[in-house]
Amino acid sequence: MNTETVMNHAGVKGLFNSIENFGDGDEKGDGSPLAEWCKEHTGNGQQDVILLACGTAPSALYPFPNAKPDGSNVENFIEEGNVVINVADWIFYMSYEGGVRSADNGPAGAANVFDIPGLTFNERGTGNQVPTELGEKYIPSLKAFRSIRPWHVEQFANSNWDVVVFAQENADNADPAVAISKEAGKDGFGMIAAMWQMATPNWIGTDPRGIGVAEFIENWLSENASLDVRAKNKLSTTWGHIKAVR
């Protein structure tokens, strides 16, 4: 399983002070364990990380359908300088709590969290995402693949985000990529990574996502996290993983 691949990766384990795995039921509502963890690690002076390994947006982080378009737990978490990594499908689009698909946030979920009206990650283009020089350097296992939910990079122009691209079909279509806030919060500079957004729970052939996320964390995030974190040589971070499968 991809989550175990990341959690057991020696390079990742060496960076994190603690790793927590939130399971089914921990992600429901504002009083849930995941919600409480998220709030406790917002503005605490340390840069923390949440991994959404199944491409879902639990109500603990962002209540559906767009019930809190501004000031959600996950938006506050990111704005204070923390990191969210999304894998597998359109970021912040919907939840699948308890095995039942929620009412969709739709494109507005990502648009609200990024604060970019009209932001989309829908399929477009016909080619593969080909690793860039940065992709080859920081995610060496990354191979060309067909992304179904690529970043629409041009939509980030004149926004509050700088986008770092690890693979691209062209200048406007990219995946994986990470957006870095231009404004620091109490915990550092907020980051949102969306990676291998394929809407593919079961990858055909060798699944690249577990090792790829681990390489991203070990190689890129360790270099580009906040200065306070790098000075301590530790990411004082905890893991949020949602087991719900589409």
Wavefront OBJ file of the C-alpha trace (Angstrom):
o trace
v 0.000 0.000 0.000
v 1.316 3.433 -0.910
v 0.825 4.869 2.559
v 2.928 2.156 4.168
v 5.583 2.689 1.501
v 5.866 6.337 2.487
v 5.583 5.824 6.251
v 8.231 3.082 6.261
v 10.643 4.893 3.947
v 13.912 5.412 5.803
v 14.457 8.894 4.383
v 10.989 10.026 5.434
v 11.220 8.498 8.901
v 14.514 10.298 9.427
v 12.894 13.687 8.790
v 9.777 13.399 10.931
v 9.561 13.615 14.702
v 6.288 11.682 14.623
v 3.997 10.062 12.084
v 0.312 9.473 12.789
v -2.096 7.450 10.681
v -5.732 8.559 10.821
v -8.174 5.819 9.816
v -11.814 5.602 8.819
v -14.005 7.457 11.295
v -11.214 9.780 12.404
v -11.981 12.179 9.581
v -15.645 13.009 10.165
v -16.555 16.492 11.293
v -14.997 19.362 13.182
v -14.686 17.452 16.454
v -12.966 14.408 14.954
v -9.387 13.325 15.789
v -8.118 14.600 12.442
v -9.864 17.954 12.857
v -8.502 18.373 16.386
v -4.986 17.490 15.215
v -5.240 19.946 12.329
v -6.349 22.784 14.614
v -3.700 21.995 17.227
v -0.985 22.095 14.558
v -2.130 25.365 13.006
v -0.075 28.357 14.101
v 2.020 26.323 16.557
v 5.339 27.582 15.169
v 6.232 24.293 13.484
v 5.658 23.233 9.893
v 3.401 20.187 9.719
v 2.289 17.924 6.884
v -0.959 16.183 5.960
v -1.055 13.544 3.225
v -4.387 12.827 1.554
v -3.412 9.538 -0.051
v -6.737 8.795 -1.760
v -7.536 12.163 -3.299
v -10.393 12.856 -0.884
v -11.241 15.942 1.179
v -12.542 14.785 4.590
v -15.088 16.938 6.377
v -12.638 17.285 9.268
v -10.572 19.483 6.976
v -13.122 20.942 4.545
v -16.843 20.396 5.254
v -18.854 19.421 2.197
v -20.469 20.606 0.036
v -18.474 23.832 0.392
v -20.103 24.422 3.781
v -17.197 26.635 4.846
v -15.728 28.175 1.697
v -13.490 30.486 3.724
v -11.713 29.676 6.958
v -11.930 25.889 6.816
v -9.518 23.907 8.978
v -7.376 22.970 6.008
v -7.273 26.511 4.635
v -6.225 27.881 8.017
v -3.613 25.113 8.309
v -2.082 26.026 4.955
v -2.286 29.789 5.439
v -0.307 29.512 8.672
v 2.491 27.841 6.717
v 1.851 24.113 6.702
v 1.868 21.509 3.936
v -0.846 19.393 2.295
v 0.008 16.656 -0.199
v -2.836 15.269 -2.313
v -2.510 12.101 -4.375
v -4.867 10.274 -6.746
v -7.659 12.673 -7.766
v -8.895 16.270 -8.027
v -7.791 17.987 -4.838
v -10.543 19.022 -2.368
v -13.268 17.810 -4.762
v -15.235 15.456 -2.509
v -15.084 12.993 0.374
v -15.725 9.269 0.598
v -16.239 8.895 4.321
v -17.444 5.484 5.408
v -17.337 4.252 1.818
v -20.152 6.566 0.697
v -19.503 9.406 -1.725
v -20.300 12.782 -0.229
v -22.031 15.678 -1.884
v -19.372 17.140 -4.168
v -17.516 20.332 -3.442
v -16.727 20.264 -7.146
v -14.113 22.630 -8.541
v -15.039 25.180 -5.870
v -13.250 23.145 -3.192
v -9.795 23.774 -4.635
v -10.730 27.268 -5.790
v -11.742 28.220 -2.244
v -8.681 26.762 -0.505
v -6.266 28.269 -3.035
v -8.321 31.508 -3.147
v -8.269 31.434 -6.952
v -11.788 31.884 -8.399
v -12.533 29.455 -11.209
v -9.506 27.227 -10.528
v -9.816 23.829 -12.242
v -7.961 20.527 -12.519
v -10.124 18.866 -15.184
v -8.694 16.696 -17.949
v -7.293 18.434 -20.993
v -4.552 17.707 -23.498
v -3.741 14.340 -24.987
v -0.107 13.654 -24.104
v 1.897 12.410 -21.146
v 3.336 14.413 -18.303
v 7.101 14.212 -18.916
v 9.547 14.754 -16.027
v 11.271 18.131 -15.934
v 14.860 18.594 -14.767
v 13.514 19.227 -11.273
v 11.422 16.084 -11.488
v 14.415 14.009 -12.502
v 16.472 15.497 -9.668
v 14.011 15.352 -6.802
v 11.714 12.447 -7.793
v 14.100 10.070 -9.593
v 11.501 7.295 -9.882
v 9.131 9.620 -11.789
v 8.234 8.357 -15.283
v 6.048 9.859 -17.998
v 2.348 9.200 -17.396
v -1.070 10.413 -18.481
v -2.618 12.722 -15.866
v -6.402 13.008 -15.772
v -6.458 15.969 -13.339
v -3.415 18.077 -14.262
v -2.542 21.454 -12.842
v -3.692 24.295 -15.099
v -0.554 26.292 -14.482
v -1.660 29.435 -16.292
v -4.445 29.883 -13.737
v -1.825 30.597 -11.083
v -0.465 33.662 -12.885
v -0.824 36.797 -10.755
v -1.902 34.672 -7.780
v -0.462 34.378 -4.296
v 1.327 31.156 -5.293
v 4.545 30.133 -6.995
v 4.234 26.771 -8.752
v 7.105 24.288 -8.990
v 6.602 21.703 -11.743
v 8.062 18.193 -11.676
v 6.440 16.887 -14.868
v 4.507 18.580 -17.645
v 2.783 17.958 -20.940
v 3.320 21.587 -21.920
v 3.712 24.952 -20.213
v 0.095 24.947 -19.017
v -0.504 21.279 -18.076
v 1.548 19.801 -15.230
v 1.523 16.946 -12.692
v 3.104 16.474 -10.167
v 3.555 20.042 -8.961
v 3.593 22.018 -5.740
v 2.343 25.529 -5.030
v 4.194 27.655 -2.477
v 2.526 30.617 -0.816
v 4.215 33.975 -1.283
v 3.177 34.981 2.244
v 4.541 33.348 5.385
v 2.366 32.317 8.297
v 3.346 31.479 11.863
v 4.574 28.033 10.801
v 6.368 28.916 7.560
v 5.315 29.209 3.925
v 2.212 27.203 3.123
v 2.502 24.562 0.411
v 0.013 22.443 -1.523
v 1.282 19.532 -3.599
v -0.974 17.605 -5.972
v 0.611 14.500 -7.453
v -0.407 11.702 -9.829
v -3.982 12.998 -9.988
v -5.277 10.056 -11.993
v -8.655 9.048 -10.483
v -7.108 5.555 -10.425
v -7.456 3.751 -7.068
v -5.694 0.695 -8.465
v -2.732 1.561 -10.675
v -2.095 -0.753 -13.607
v 1.439 -2.093 -13.292
v 3.920 -0.854 -10.687
v 2.323 1.930 -8.661
v 4.702 4.938 -8.655
v 2.861 6.992 -6.060
v 4.208 5.688 -2.763
v 7.888 5.859 -3.619
v 7.315 9.084 -5.566
v 5.757 10.873 -2.589
v 8.544 9.582 -0.348
v 11.171 10.945 -2.731
v 9.374 14.287 -2.939
v 9.375 14.572 0.851
v 12.927 13.373 1.385
v 14.530 15.265 -1.484
v 12.476 18.391 -2.241
v 10.453 19.157 0.877
v 13.452 18.701 3.149
v 15.267 21.405 1.157
v 12.360 23.800 0.775
v 10.537 23.703 4.096
v 10.713 26.738 6.358
v 14.128 27.933 7.547
v 13.295 27.132 11.180
v 12.550 23.535 10.263
v 15.691 23.180 8.185
v 17.824 24.639 10.952
v 16.594 21.926 13.317
v 17.148 19.287 10.621
v 13.731 17.923 11.541
v 10.281 18.337 10.111
v 8.238 18.539 13.286
v 5.375 17.017 11.491
v 2.634 14.483 11.715
v 0.905 12.447 9.101
v -2.745 12.499 8.195
v -3.857 9.578 6.028
v -7.438 8.839 5.092
v -8.056 5.163 4.315
v -11.325 5.670 2.447
v -11.049 4.158 -1.024
v -13.112 5.277 -3.988
l 1 2 3 4 5 6 7 8 9 10 11 12 13 14 15 16 17 18 19 20 21 22 23 24 25 26 27 28 29 30 31 32 33 34 35 36 37 38 39 40 41 42 43 44 45 46 47 48 49 50 51 52 53 54 55 56 57 58 59 60 61 62 63 64 65 66 67 68 69 70 71 72 73 74 75 76 77 78 79 80 81 82 83 84 85 86 87 88 89 90 91 92 93 94 95 96 97 98 99 100 101 102 103 104 105 106 107 108 109 110 111 112 113 114 115 116 117 118 119 120 121 122 123 124 125 126 127 128 129 130 131 132 133 134 135 136 137 138 139 140 141 142 143 144 145 146 147 148 149 150 151 152 153 154 155 156 157 158 159 160 161 162 163 164 165 166 167 168 169 170 171 172 173 174 175 176 177 178 179 180 181 182 183 184 185 186 187 188 189 190 191 192 193 194 195 196 197 198 199 200 201 202 203 204 205 206 207 208 209 210 211 212 213 214 215 216 217 218 219 220 221 222 223 224 225 226 227 228 229 230 231 232 233 234 235 236 237 238 239 240 241 242 243 244 245 246
